[in-house]
Amino acid sequence: MAFNSARFLVSASKVKECPPDEGSEVAFAGRSNAGKSSAINAITVNSKLARTSKTPGRTRLINFFSLNRPGCRLVDLPGYGYAKVAKDMQEDWQKHLDDYLSRRECLHGLVLVMDIRHPLQDFDRMMIEWCEHSQMPLMILATKADKLKSGQAKQAMTKIRQALKDVSCLEHLIQFSALKKQGLEQARDALEGWLEAGLESGPPGSPMQS
């Protein structure tokens, strides 16, 4: 599977606007400013695929990207946390995210992107709990590892691993840097495994009902 084949497919503001619920998808979620767009762009070797912005939270839609393997897609979910928008708009984003996660049967894994310097914030824990409840395979990218010295990064990863030792859905915890290209191959290998398995097996269990 060639991740540099990723191409924008469609944006959706509601579940009913998403592509047909078939094939195999892996979604990326993360708090605003955690480096989600940069991670997607690094994995796909396309600096313009997912929009990056100096204003966190600007991406308000669910964005789908097709791959060269028919039926396989990467999904960029809206960022949450620092967005300076009206409360009703934030609630609207949350509803669409909940709808997508609870209804999308072709979703076969979730990549949670979190800043290695500020891990396991409230949004991160909420997503981890959802994955554990629904037994959705989870990958965590501990991003911006280049911002820490080697020893500090190692210590941070040890703390994260210890905090999540009882999370059974966590399949991959990867120290990641889009800038230094750290963790890219690990992430690609894991993504390919999930997408291929999703095509073969169908839905990974019963989605959580909202």
N, C-alpha and C positions, 0 to 999 in steps of 0.2 A: 504494500500500500504506500503510495507516494503522497506524503502530507503536503509537499510543495505543489500538489495539484489542486489544493483547496481553492474553491471559487465561491463568491457570494451567490446565494441562491434566492433567499427572500427574507424580509423582515415581517414580524407579526406582532401586533399589539394585543391580540387575543388568541386563545387556543384554536378557535375556529379558523383563524387565518394561517395557521401552521401548515406545512406540507402534509400530505397524506400520512397517517399514523402507521407506517410500515417501514421495513428495513431495519436499520440499526443506528442509533444516535448516542453520542456522548456529549454531555453538557458541561460547560464551564461556569462556575459561580464564584463570587467573591465580593468582599466589601469594596466600595469605591476606594481607589488609590492603593489597592493591594498588588497591582501589576498584572491584572487578568488579561487585558488587551495585549500587553507586551509579551506575555507568555504564549498566547495564541499565535501572535505574529512570528515569534521565534520558532515555535514548533512547525509552523507551515512555511517558514522561510519567505514570508511576505510581510514587509513592514507596514503595508497599507491595508491588510485584510480586515483586521479588527481595529476600529477607530480608537486612537489614544487621544486624550485631551488633558489639558492643564486644569480643566474644571471637572473634578470627579463627579461621577453620576450623570454625565451627559447622555450616555446610551440608555434609552428608555424602552427599547424594543427587544424582542427575542430575535436574534439574528442567526440564520441557518447558512452553513457552508457545505457544499457538496465536495466529495472526494472522487478520485478516479475509480474506486471500487463501487460499482452500482449499488445504490441503496444505503450507502454509508454517509453520515453527516456529522459535522461538529456543530455545536450550538453554543452561542454566546448569550448568556442570560444577563439581564440588567444588573448593574452594580448597586449596592446599597451601603449606606453609612454616613457619608458626608454630603450627600446631594442637597444643595440649598434650593429646595423647591417646596411648594405648598404641601401641607400635611395630607390633603386629600389626594394629591398626585402621588405621594409616597405610598399611600394606602392602595391606590389603583395599581401601582407597580407590584406591590406585595400580592394582591389578588391574582394578577396574571401569572406571577411566578408560582404561586400555590396551585393554580389551575393546571399549569404545564406539568409540574412535578407529580401531581396526583393523578392526572388523566393520561399522560403520554405513555402508551404501552411499548413503543419502540425505543424508549430510553433505557440504555443498558449499562450506564455508569455515570458517575458525577465526579468532576474534577473540582475540588475546592482550592482556590488560590488564596493564600494568606501570606502576609508580610512576615518573614521570619523574625523580624524585630518586635512585632506586635501580634503574636499568634493567639488563637483561641479566644477571639472577641465574641460578643453575644451572637452576632450573625453566624460566625463560624460554628459555634456550638449548636445553634438551631439547625444548621444544615447537616451537621454530623448526626444529631439526634434523629432527623428525618431519615437519613440514609440507614441508620441502625434499625429504626422502626420498620422500614419497608424492605430491609435487606438489599438495598441498592449498593452495588460495588462502589467503593469510594477511593479516590486517589487525592492525596494532598500534595500540592506544590508549595513548598516553603520558599517563597520568592524573595528577590533582592538580597540573596546570600552574599553578593559582592559588596554589600554595604557593611559587612562584618569581617573582622579578622578570622582566619581559619579556626583558631581555637574557640572564639566566641560562637561561630556558626555551629561547630560541633557540639558545643554545650547546649545551644538553643535546640538543636535537633534531638538531643538526648532528653531534654525536658518535655518536648512535644511528644516524643515516643512514649515516655513514661506516663504522661497524662492520658494518652489514648490507648494504653495497653489492653484495656478491656473492650475496646470497640471492635466487634467481630467483622464488621463490613469493611474496615480499612484494609485495603489490599496493597496500596503503594503509598509510601511517604518519601518524598523526593526533595532533597536540597536543590534549589533551582535558582539560576540567574540567567535572565534573558540576555543581559549585557555580555556576560562571560561565556554564554552557551553551555552552562553547567546543567546537567540533568536532562538535556534534550533527548538523547537517545533512550534513556530510561522511560521518559514520558511517552515517546513515540511507540516504543515496544509495547507498553501497557495499553495505550489507546488502540493499537492495531489488534491486540489480543481481545479486548472487549468488543470491538466492532465486528470482528470476524465471528466471535462466539455468538454475538447477538443475531447475526444473520442465520446461524445454524440452529439456535435454540429457541428463539421466540422470546416473549416477555420473561424477565428474571424473577417472577413472583407477582404477587398481587400488589398493585400500587396502593399507597395510603389514600384513604378516602378523606376528603375535606369535610 
